[in-house]
Amino acid sequence: MAFRCNNFNGLVVLLRENGDKILDASSKLSLSASLLYNLNSSLENVWNQRQMFNNNFYVFDSNQSELEFVYDFLQKTFALKILPDGAFWNNEKLLDIRFFKNLRLLEVQRLSFNLIKGLHTFRHQLKYLICMRSLRTIKEVLEYCGGDNSEGFMWNELKEAVFSYNSIDSLDHSLEYAPCLHTLDLSHNYLHNAQLLNCLSNLKHINLSYNQLESVPAFSGELCGHLPVLVNLSELDLSNNCLLEHSGLLSLANLPLLKCLNLIGNPLSFHPRHRINTAYYLHFNVANEDFVLENRKLNKGERQVIGSVRYVATSTRSHLPSVDSFESENTVIRVQCKNLSIGDTGVSSDMESSTSSVATVKSEVDIEDREKDRMRKFLISDCVEMQDSGIGTVNRALSSQLSIGWFLYSICKK
C-alpha cells in the first residue's frame, strides 16, 4: 500500500492520520516530483538551522512547526515512492532524497533516474530498489547513482532490484557492485545477452521475460571462489523471449537448486516434445515432484530423463573492470541412460555415453534429428565411393543419392 500526496498541507494531514503505517514499513510514502522538489529547499533550511544550533533547544514560530514535523517524519521513513506529475513532466530539476535518513526502499517510476540526487548516501543501507521506465543502463543507478554521477561503490545491503519496463539493451559490470542481490527483475527490456549475471553469486530469483534473448545465459563461471556462480538460483523466468532451439537450454544443467522454470511464449515452447526436450537439460538434482515447468509439475516420464545432459562451464573473468578477462572453456557430458521412458507413451530408447570438450557446444537430443544426421553421413560417404570408382560426377551422384535416400527415409517414417 502507498499513501500518495501532491501538496504540503495534504502531506501534513496524511502523516498525522496514517503515519504509523508508514513508520512501521507496512506502507510506502508516495510523493509527487513537484512536491518533493518544493520540499527540498525548505527541508534544507531546517537542516542548516539545526546544524547552526548544534541540535540544542530553540524556538520556531508556528509556521515552522509543521515543517519541523515533516522533516522529522521523513527522516524516519523507510519506503519512498516518487512519481511524476503534470507540473514536473519533462523537467530537468534535481530531486534530493538525502533527508530520508532511514530509507530502505526506493521506488522511482516514469522519471529519468538522472534527476535523483543523494542516492549515493544510501548504498550502505538500501535493501529494495525499484526503477521502472526510468533507465537506459544499469550503470546509471548502480554505479553513477543517478544525478550524483558518483564513482562505483558496493551496495552491501541491496537484496532485491526491479529494473523492468526500461530501455536496457545490455548489461554491464556495474552489477558487480551489488553482490548480495538475491532477486532481480529485468523483464520488459531489450536484452539480447545476459551473461554478466554471472557475478551475482547469491541470486535466487531472476525474471528475464519479455526480452530478446536467443539462448539461456551461461549461469556459470569462476568468481569469488564460486563454481558455478549461480548455484543458488531457484526461480528462472525466460518467458516471451526468442529461444528457438532446446539446445540453447544447455546452461540449465548447472542449476542444481532450480525449482521453477518458465519458457512460455518462446518459439521452442510450441515444439510437440517441448517438455521432455527441456527435461534433458535440467540438472539431475531437480528430479523431484516439486519442480515446476511452466506452472505444471513434471510427470514420471519427464522426470526420468532429467540429467541426461550435463554441462560444466569453467571461466575466469574480471571481478572488476580493471582486471583482465579470460576466455571460457565449456564441457558437455552426455551420460548413459538405458531404456529411457519418453513421456507416458511407453516408447524407449538407448543413449550411449560420450564426452566432448569444445569451445562452442551445440548438443542435439532429439532422436529424429540424430537419425537424419546419420542418414546424411551415410549418403555422402556413398557418393565419395562413387567418385573414387569413376562413376559419374560428385555433384550429380550426390544429388541423385540424396533425393532417393530422403524419399525412402520419408516413406519409412510414415
C-alpha positions, 0 to 999 in steps of 0.5 A: 500500500502507498499513501500518495500526496501532491501538496504540503498541507495534504502531506501534513494531514496524511502523516498525522492520520496514517503515519504509523503505517508508514513508520512501521514499513507496512506502507510506502510514502508516495510523493509527487516530483513537484512536491518533493522538489518544493520540499527540498529547499525548505527541508534544507533550511531546517537542516542548516538551522539545526546544524547552526544550533548544534541540535540544542533547544530553540524556538520556531514560530508556528509556521515552522512547526509543521515543517519541523514535523515533516522533516522529522517524519521523513527522516524516519521513513523507510519506503519512498515512492516518487512519481511524476506529475503534470507540473514536473513532466519533462523537467530537468530539476534535481530531486534530493532524497538525502533527508530520508535518513532511514530509507530502505526502499526506493521506488522511482517510476516514469522519471529519468533516474538522472534527476535523483540526487543523494542516492549515493548516501544510501548504498550502505543501507538500501535493501529494495530498489525499484526503477521502472521506465526510468533507465537506459543502463544499469550503470546509471543507478548502480554505479553513477547513482543517478544525478550524483554521477558518483564513482562505483561503490558496493551496495552491501545491503541491496537484496532485491532490484526491479529494473523492468519496463526500461530501455536496457539493451545490455548489461554491464559490470556495474552489477558487480557492485551489488553482490548480495542481490538475491532477486532481480527483475529485468523483464520488459527490456531489450536484452539480447545477452545476459551473461554478466549475471554471472557475478551475482553469486547469491541470486535466487530469483531472476525474471528475464521475460519479455526480452530478446534473448536467443539462448539461456545465459551461461549461469556459470563461471569462476568468481569469488571462489564460486563454481558455478556462480549461480548455484543458488538460483531457484526461480528462472523466468525466460518467458516471451523471449526468442529461444528457438532451439532446446539446445540453447537450454544447455546452461540449465544443467548447472542449476542444481537448486532450480525449482521453477522454470518458465519458457512460455511464449518462446518459439521452442515452447510450441515444439510437440516434445517441448517438455521432455526436450527441456527435461534433458537439460535440467540438472539431475538434482531437480528430479523431484515432484516439486519442480515446476515447468511452466506452472505444471509439475513434471510427470514420471516420464519427464522426470526420468530423463532429467540429467541426461545432459550435463554441462560444466562451464569453467571461466575466469573473468574480471571481478572488476573492470580493471582486471583482465578477462579470460576466455571460457572453456565449456564441457558437455557430458552426455551420460548413459541412460538405458531404456529411457521412458519418453513421456507416458507413451511407453516408447524407449530408447538407448543413449550411449555415453560420450564426452566432448570438450569444445569451445562452442557446444551445440548438443542435439537430443532429439532422436529424429534429428540424430537419425537424419544426421546419420542418414546424411553421413551415410549418403555422402560417404556413398557418393565419395565411393562413387567418385573414387570408382569413376562413376559419374560426377560428385555433384550429380551422384550426390544429388541423385543419392540424396533425393532417393535416400530422403524419399525412402527415409520419408516413406519409412517414417510414415 
